[in-house]
Amino acid sequence: MDLKIETASIKLLDILCQIEQKCFDEEAFTRRQIAYLLTDYNTIALVAKVNLEVTGFIIAQVEISEIEYGHIITLNVAPNYRRKKIASKLLGEVEVMLKQRGISECRLEVREDNNAAIKLYSKLGYRITDKLERYYGKKHGLYLKKSL
Ligand SMILES: CC(C)(COP(=O)(O)OP(=O)(O)OC[C@H]1O[C@@H](n2cnc3c(N)ncnc32)[C@H](O)[C@@H]1OP(=O)(O)O)[C@@H](O)C(=O)NCCC(=O)NCCS
């Protein structure tokens, strides 16, 4: 499998919206939100391409609270390309880019019943630090962190 990780460009907006919709359905970010995220100077947005086909993407934002940290905003892999380590590679590459900016922590939210994502994140060293009551409508979320 010829997998390449590249910077996501606004030119890919249509395909990224299609993948986001397939992956998150009614919880998907809107086209306008994705367009904003792809063009914001404070985000890192990467796509995974298999034989030139866009198969997944990740968007992270650099945020500041008590420390500066990377916040994973969305991570998607098209259903027919799952379990091929595409998400692991996208996340790994974002972590490298955050570290290069001197950022030492990555954080994210996940729905508490999203077993695939929770397994992926725990395998990659993320630890649950909080429960987020009704973060996704009626569903609860989990807050995860990883030291980079
Ligand atoms: C979660 C998601 C991004 C995983 O993408 P992926 O490319 O299939 O993940 P990877 O191949 O890198 O998986 C790495 C490891 O994570 C775990 N994992 C991933 N998907 C899993 C699943 N469906 N069931 C159980 N474990 C899973 C496994 O340990 C896997 O390693 P293995 O295949 O050697 O067992 C993908 O399923 C997806 O896009 N889901 C819909 C959107 C979503 O939920 N995004 C995350 C929101 S926070």
The ligand as an SDF file (V2000), in Angstrom:
LIG
                    3D

 48 50  0  0  0  0  0  0  0  0999 V2000
  -11.1700    5.5510   14.8180 C   0  0  0  0  0  0  0  0  0  0  0  0
  -10.5600    5.5480   13.4090 C   0  0  0  0  0  0  0  0  0  0  0  0
  -10.0100    6.9390   13.0960 C   0  0  0  0  0  0  0  0  0  0  0  0
   -9.4260    4.5000   13.3740 C   0  0  0  0  0  0  0  0  0  0  0  0
   -8.7820    4.5730   12.1010 O   0  0  0  0  0  0  0  0  0  0  0  0
   -7.8840    3.3620   11.5370 P   0  0  0  0  0  0  0  0  0  0  0  0
   -7.0450    3.9060   10.4370 O   0  0  0  0  0  0  0  0  0  0  0  0
   -8.7560    2.2240   11.2130 O   0  0  0  0  0  0  0  0  0  0  0  0
   -6.9960    3.0070   12.8150 O   0  0  0  0  0  0  0  0  0  0  0  0
   -5.6110    2.1970   12.8110 P   0  0  0  0  0  0  0  0  0  0  0  0
   -5.5900    1.2080   11.6850 O   0  0  0  0  0  0  0  0  0  0  0  0
   -4.4880    3.1660   12.8920 O   0  0  0  0  0  0  0  0  0  0  0  0
   -5.7710    1.3920   14.1960 O   0  0  0  0  0  0  0  0  0  0  0  0
   -4.7150    1.2620   15.1330 C   0  0  0  0  0  0  0  0  0  0  0  0
   -5.1800    0.4350   16.2970 C   0  0  0  0  0  0  0  0  0  0  0  0
   -6.3320    1.0410   16.9240 O   0  0  0  0  0  0  0  0  0  0  0  0
   -7.2510   -0.0010   17.3710 C   0  0  0  0  0  0  0  0  0  0  0  0
   -8.4740    0.0230   16.5620 N   0  0  0  0  0  0  0  0  0  0  0  0
   -8.7360    0.7970   15.4710 C   0  0  0  0  0  0  0  0  0  0  0  0
   -9.9810    0.5460   15.0230 N   0  0  0  0  0  0  0  0  0  0  0  0
  -10.5020   -0.4040   15.8150 C   0  0  0  0  0  0  0  0  0  0  0  0
  -11.7530   -1.0830   15.8550 C   0  0  0  0  0  0  0  0  0  0  0  0
  -12.7280   -0.8480   14.9500 N   0  0  0  0  0  0  0  0  0  0  0  0
  -11.9710   -2.0000   16.8300 N   0  0  0  0  0  0  0  0  0  0  0  0
  -11.0190   -2.2650   17.7490 C   0  0  0  0  0  0  0  0  0  0  0  0
   -9.7830   -1.6630   17.7670 N   0  0  0  0  0  0  0  0  0  0  0  0
   -9.5490   -0.7440   16.8230 C   0  0  0  0  0  0  0  0  0  0  0  0
   -6.5250   -1.3040   17.1270 C   0  0  0  0  0  0  0  0  0  0  0  0
   -5.7400   -1.5730   18.2720 O   0  0  0  0  0  0  0  0  0  0  0  0
   -5.6480   -0.9530   15.9300 C   0  0  0  0  0  0  0  0  0  0  0  0
   -4.5260   -1.7820   15.7850 O   0  0  0  0  0  0  0  0  0  0  0  0
   -4.7120   -3.2310   15.0450 P   0  0  0  0  0  0  0  0  0  0  0  0
   -5.4790   -2.9980   13.7730 O   0  0  0  0  0  0  0  0  0  0  0  0
   -3.2850   -3.6760   14.8460 O   0  0  0  0  0  0  0  0  0  0  0  0
   -5.4910   -4.0960   16.0230 O   0  0  0  0  0  0  0  0  0  0  0  0
  -11.6120    5.1290   12.3280 C   0  0  0  0  0  0  0  0  0  0  0  0
  -12.2800    3.9730   12.7710 O   0  0  0  0  0  0  0  0  0  0  0  0
  -12.6500    6.2130   12.0480 C   0  0  0  0  0  0  0  0  0  0  0  0
  -12.4310    7.0760   11.1760 O   0  0  0  0  0  0  0  0  0  0  0  0
  -13.7850    6.1610   12.7740 N   0  0  0  0  0  0  0  0  0  0  0  0
  -14.8600    7.1660   12.5830 C   0  0  0  0  0  0  0  0  0  0  0  0
  -14.4130    8.5330   13.0170 C   0  0  0  0  0  0  0  0  0  0  0  0
  -13.9200    8.5460   14.4620 C   0  0  0  0  0  0  0  0  0  0  0  0
  -14.4980    7.9200   15.3500 O   0  0  0  0  0  0  0  0  0  0  0  0
  -12.8220    9.3090   14.6990 N   0  0  0  0  0  0  0  0  0  0  0  0
  -12.2590    9.4880   16.0090 C   0  0  0  0  0  0  0  0  0  0  0  0
  -13.0820   10.4680   16.7490 C   0  0  0  0  0  0  0  0  0  0  0  0
  -12.4270   10.9570   18.2940 S   0  0  0  0  0  0  0  0  0  0  0  0
  1  2  1  0
  2  3  1  0
  2  4  1  0
  2 36  1  0
  4  5  1  0
  5  6  1  0
  6  7  2  0
  6  8  1  0
  6  9  1  0
  9 10  1  0
 10 11  2  0
 10 12  1  0
 10 13  1  0
 13 14  1  0
 14 15  1  0
 15 16  1  0
 15 30  1  0
 16 17  1  0
 17 18  1  0
 17 28  1  0
 18 19  1  0
 18 27  1  0
 19 20  2  0
 20 21  1  0
 21 22  1  0
 21 27  2  0
 22 23  1  0
 22 24  2  0
 24 25  1  0
 25 26  2  0
 26 27  1  0
 28 29  1  0
 28 30  1  0
 30 31  1  0
 31 32  1  0
 32 33  2  0
 32 34  1  0
 32 35  1  0
 36 37  1  0
 36 38  1  0
 38 39  2  0
 38 40  1  0
 40 41  1  0
 41 42  1  0
 42 43  1  0
 43 44  2  0
 43 45  1  0
 45 46  1  0
 46 47  1  0
 47 48  1  0
M  END
$$$$
